[in-house]
């Protein structure tokens, strides 16, 4: 009876060893057999557009021997300047205060062996930023506002109000650009594009406002010449294509 148990145990152990060896020796399927072949391509598109609105900063700078005097002188000129803006068709909703400051003016003089700071008066700056869609008469607006009392004119910029349609157009062109590049790569490898695996927008500059930081108002009857030019939008995409 003991011999039967002994031989039975040997048979069971042998079967387990055979099964283990069989499993370990079985061929493992190639991991790369089902991997999809892909091409990654980047596309870019730039669109130019004519601006339809402008932003300008107008301001008044006034000085006086006292702070109250500087405030009053500034307020008088600002009132005239704002009235001129409204006469030129700029509504209250398109005028926004962008900066106000009151500070003392000093001069340094030498008294004996040292320099002494002496108060000479006060200066007030008051600036407003305006928005207008009347680009054709922009030069006239600048001239009239300067004549009304503005002695600070800066930061003029041009932009496009509604950019959604143009942004979508740029995205479509960027994707086409990426596909053209991917198809060229596929042809070089004697292959064909079969579809799109993934697509994403990787960068978009948006319409950058065209800025003119320095310009001079006309002193004669002619309007200040202002040319809006063009603004640009750039879109970039990343597209992963499958191919065979």
RAPEPE-V26448 format. One record per run of one state. SS is the DSSP state (h for helix, s for strand, l for the rest). FROM is the first residue (numbers start at 1). LEN is the number of residues. Records with the same first field share a line. If there is no record, write none. Layout:
SS->FROM-LEN / FROM-LEN
This chain:
l->1-1 / 26-12 / 51-2 / 65-2 / 88-4 / 112-2 / 133-2 / 148-4 / 160-4 / 189-4 / 205-5 / 213-17 / 244-1
h->2-24 / 67-21 / 92-3 / 135-13 / 164-25
s->38-13 / 53-12 / 95-17 / 114-19 / 152-8 / 193-12 / 210-3 / 230-14
